[in-house]
Amino acid sequence: MKKANLITREGWNTLEQELKYLWKEERPRVTQAVQEAAALGDRSENAEYIYGKKRLREIDRRVRFLSKRMEQLRIVEPDPRQEGRVYFGAWVVLESEEGELRRYRLVGPDEFNVSEGKVSIDSPLARALLGKEVDDEVMVRTPEGEQIYYINEIRYKAAD
C-alpha cells in the first residue's frame, strides 16, 4: 500500500527541525570528532574513529531520506469548510461501546505516534472516520475483531 504524501504544518516543522539539526549541528560535531580520532594514528583499532564514521553514515542516510521525503510531501492546512466532519488533521474524540473516551488526530504516515494519539491517515481507524460527523457510529476492523466507536467531538485546533 502506498503511503499518503500528506503532512500537517506541525509535522512538517518537526521534520524540518530534525533536518537542520542533523545537517548544521550533529554532522559538523561528529565530523570534528572523527578528524580528531583520525589524528591519533592507527584507525583500525580506534573505536572513536570507527564509531564516528558509522554515525556519519547514519546521519547522511537520514539527511538524504528527509530531503527526498520532504520534496514529496504536501502540507495540508485545515479548511473552514471541513468543520463538523472528519478530514485530515482533525482531532477526534471517540467513545467505545464500553464508554471509554479516546482522542486521536489524523496525521500523515511520517508523523504518526500512537502514544500521542496521532494515527496515520492510512490506518483502518482513520479511513473509517473520514467524512463522518459528530454522533456518527464507526465500525473498525482490528486484530481483536470489529470495534464500534461513536464520534463525540471533532475539532481542527488542539484542545488547550
C-alpha positions in Angstrom: 0.0 0.0 0.0 1.3 3.4 -1.0 1.9 5.9 1.8 0.0 9.2 1.7 2.1 12.2 0.9 0.3 14.4 3.3 1.6 16.1 6.4 0.3 18.7 8.9 2.1 22.0 9.4 3.4 20.8 12.8 4.7 17.6 11.3 6.5 19.5 8.6 8.1 21.8 11.1 9.3 18.8 13.1 10.9 17.1 10.1 12.5 20.5 9.1 13.9 20.9 12.6 15.4 17.4 12.5 17.0 18.0 9.1 18.5 21.3 10.2 19.8 19.8 13.5 21.4 16.9 11.7 23.0 19.0 9.0 24.0 22.1 10.9 24.8 20.7 14.4 25.2 16.9 14.6 27.1 16.3 11.4 29.8 19.0 12.0 30.3 17.8 15.6 30.7 14.2 14.6 33.0 15.2 11.6 35.2 17.1 14.1 35.3 14.1 16.4 36.3 11.8 13.5 39.1 14.1 12.4 40.4 14.2 16.0 40.2 10.4 16.3 42.0 10.0 12.9 44.8 12.3 14.1 45.6 9.8 16.9 47.1 7.3 14.4 46.1 3.7 13.8 42.5 3.8 12.6 41.9 0.0 12.5 41.6 -0.3 16.3 40.4 3.2 17.1 36.9 2.9 18.5 36.1 6.6 18.3 37.1 6.7 14.7 35.1 3.6 13.7 32.0 4.7 15.7 32.3 8.3 14.3 32.4 7.0 10.7 29.4 4.8 11.3 27.5 7.7 12.9 28.3 9.9 9.9 26.9 7.3 7.5 23.7 7.1 9.7 23.4 10.9 9.6 23.9 11.1 5.9 21.4 8.4 5.3 18.7 10.2 7.4 19.5 13.5 5.8 19.1 12.0 2.3 15.8 10.3 3.3 14.4 13.5 4.9 15.4 15.7 1.9 13.8 13.3 -0.6 10.7 12.7 1.5 10.1 16.4 2.2 10.1 17.0 -1.6 7.2 14.6 -1.9 5.1 15.8 1.0 2.2 18.3 0.7 1.3 20.3 3.8 -2.4 20.3 4.4 -3.9 23.2 6.3 -7.4 22.9 7.8 -10.1 24.4 5.7 -13.0 26.1 7.5 -15.4 24.2 5.2 -14.2 21.0 6.9 -15.7 22.0 10.3 -18.2 19.4 11.6 -16.7 16.5 9.5 -13.6 14.3 10.0 -10.8 15.0 7.5 -7.0 15.1 7.5 -5.6 16.9 10.5 -8.8 16.6 12.7 -8.7 15.9 16.4 -11.5 13.4 17.1 -12.8 12.2 20.4 -14.2 8.7 20.2 -16.3 6.7 22.7 -16.1 2.9 22.7 -19.1 0.7 23.4 -17.8 0.4 27.0 -17.9 4.2 27.4 -14.2 4.7 27.2 -13.1 8.0 25.6 -10.1 8.3 23.4 -8.7 11.3 21.5 -6.9 10.9 18.1 -5.5 13.1 15.5 -5.5 12.1 11.8 -2.0 12.8 10.5 0.4 11.7 7.7 2.4 8.5 7.9 5.6 10.5 8.6 4.2 11.9 11.9 2.0 9.2 13.5 2.7 8.4 17.1 0.0 6.3 18.8 1.3 7.2 22.3 0.5 10.9 21.5 -2.9 9.9 19.9 -1.7 10.6 16.4 -2.9 8.0 13.9 -1.9 7.7 10.3 -4.4 8.7 7.6 -3.6 5.3 6.1 -4.7 3.4 9.2 -8.0 1.5 9.2 -9.3 3.7 12.0 -8.6 6.9 10.1 -10.1 5.5 6.9 -13.3 4.6 8.8 -13.6 8.1 10.3 -13.1 10.1 7.1 -16.1 12.2 6.2 -18.1 11.3 9.4 -19.8 13.7 11.7 -20.4 14.0 15.5 -22.7 11.3 16.8 -21.9 9.0 13.9 -21.2 5.4 14.6 -18.0 4.0 13.2 -17.1 0.3 12.8 -13.3 -0.5 12.6 -11.8 -3.9 12.0 -9.0 -4.6 14.4 -6.9 -7.7 15.2 -9.2 -8.2 18.2 -12.2 -8.1 16.0 -14.7 -5.4 15.0 -14.9 -2.4 17.3 -17.6 0.2 17.3 -17.0 3.8 18.2 -19.2 6.9 18.5 -17.8 10.3 17.5 -18.2 12.7 20.4 -16.2 15.7 19.1 -14.4 16.9 16.0 -12.0 19.9 16.1 -9.2 21.2 13.9 -7.3 23.1 16.7 -5.7 21.2 19.5 -7.6 21.4 22.8 -5.7 23.5 25.3 
